[in-house]
């Protein structure tokens, strides 16, 4: 009977040990499941964050591209307005008096010592004769408080060719003037010469 009781006690202890062991196994399993769930959630959030960041970068790139396109369109619009004014200026002259005239002179600073000029020269009436001459620019300048006048082009054949004029109805001339360092331009006068004789002139202040 004692042997039976001892056996029963041993059997109970062994069963309790096994029961305790199973509970210990279940706890890590639950932790692993939670860890897996958290890992999956983290991966999901990471994917969403990456997608959002990619979308944001795409939107920034698109905004930058749109800004560049807008700037290009504004520049093109200004040029079209300028061309429209140019062509409109041609219309009244079709029946106007004979003779060469400077219809437009525009000068802008593009650097401290550089000027961009645009000149429109026209021959009035229904002129059919070819006009040949040259353009001359006189730039009124100041350097260290002293006034001076600079003439373009210089005497070199290459520069003279840049300012040559040859047209029947109109010719548009544009280019860049580079001044010496420290020289400030105050005004520009455009002249049309034919065989050394002055035919037309127009001034623009800066």
BELLINBEL-V163895 format. One record per residue. RES is the residue in one letter. PHI is phi in whole degrees, 0 to 359 (none if undefined). Layout:
res/phi
RES/PHI
RES/PHI
This chain:
res/phi
X/none
X/297
X/298
X/294
X/295
X/297
X/297
X/295
X/296
X/295
X/296
X/294
X/296
X/295
X/293
X/294
X/298
X/294
X/296
X/295
X/296
X/296
X/296
X/294
X/290
X/290
X/298
X/300
X/297
X/296
X/297
X/297
X/298
X/297
X/298
X/298
X/295
X/295
X/297
X/297
X/294
X/298
X/298
X/296
X/295
X/297
X/297
X/295
X/295
X/296
X/295
X/295
X/295
X/296
X/296
X/296
X/296
X/296
X/293
X/296
X/296
X/294
X/296
X/296
X/294
X/295
X/296
X/294
X/295
X/296
X/296
X/296
X/294
X/296
X/295
X/295
X/296
X/297
X/293
X/295
X/297
X/295
X/295
X/297
X/298
X/297
X/289
X/296
X/291
X/284
X/297
X/294
X/280
X/299
X/246
X/278
X/290
X/290
X/126
X/266
X/216
X/269
X/272
X/204
X/220
X/230
X/230
X/228
X/282
X/245
X/196
X/306
X/236
X/229
X/237
X/256
X/242
X/225
X/231
X/246
X/243
X/227
X/244
X/286
X/70
X/265
X/300
X/243
X/282
X/282
X/267
X/232
X/190
X/208
X/264
X/227
X/243
X/252
X/252
X/277
X/232
X/227
X/219
X/54
X/82
X/254
X/275
X/207
X/240
X/248
X/246
X/234
X/276
X/280
X/276
X/292
X/302
X/296
X/291
X/301
X/295
X/297
X/256
X/289
X/240
X/203
X/199
X/257
X/244
X/201
X/211
X/251
X/238
X/215
X/183
X/234
X/254
X/251
X/263
X/297
X/300
X/86
X/264
X/247
X/272
X/256
X/204
X/228
X/244
X/264
X/233
X/250
X/246
X/231
X/55
X/83
X/264
X/288
X/252
X/197
X/207
X/203
X/245
X/219
X/273
X/250
